[in-house]
């Protein structure tokens, strides 16, 4: 934090909350860089605020960081994000015919990368409400202040988000059934069969592409189906497991990775797709070699 003095009591009080604020912002945003920006913006707002008017500094700061994070989530759906996200190298990828590492089981029960992957499928207000309440125990009344909703409405929002998270974190059907859904999507994408794509995509599916130009998000079955060519191009790759979910990994002719796709399948439909096509990102990941 720049421009602060060690003897400044306000700065000292802020530093006491910094780690928690960063954790809140990172859980909501899924990006360390964006989390740091949100915390820094909270500090700037605190400097402009009369500290004597703040009864509960921790609560005030959490509210401010929550509002900043919500704004970032909403605006981030229409603009590219910082191209290098620290969580990308943490993908655990194994070929489907290879024994999965024990870490995959741990990821399914941790509040870490796997949860961040699930949270990507939530709406901004659902994501904020779930993270603040279920992860950081912020009361519904305080969350409602951030969202402009009543405590009861916020409670209902959190419950809906919790159901989505549980559904996404629990296996839906057998691995073969999930793989069949993904296979149907890839075949339709490769052949340009728009109607078939809509049949396997959830109406609110989220398609995140990590490309050389940044991180781009497309939401909605119609919009995703229209941009599914990047997924279809990977259809001839190897099926893999990505953090416990079905995926596809393809390579270039020289053996370097070309694209990694990970799918979340719920109730027989694809609810989220993550595609990494940036060579710089792929080079940082521990990926299987082509056979």
Secondary structure, DSSP 8 states (H G I E B T S, - for coil): -TT--TT-HHHHHHHHHHHHHHHHHHHHHS-HHHHHHHHHHHHHHHHTS-GGG-S-HHHHHHHHHHHHHHHHHHHHTSS-B-S--TTGGG--EEETTS---THHHHHHTSSSHHHHHHHTTS-HHHHHHHIIIIIT---HHHHHHHHT--HHHHHHHHHHHHHHHHHHHS--S-HHHHHHHHHHHHHHHHHT-HHHHHHHEEEEEEEEEEETTEEEEEESHHHHHHTTHHHHTTTTSEEEEETTEEEEEEE-TTS-EEEEEEEEEETTEEEEEEEE--HHHHHHS------
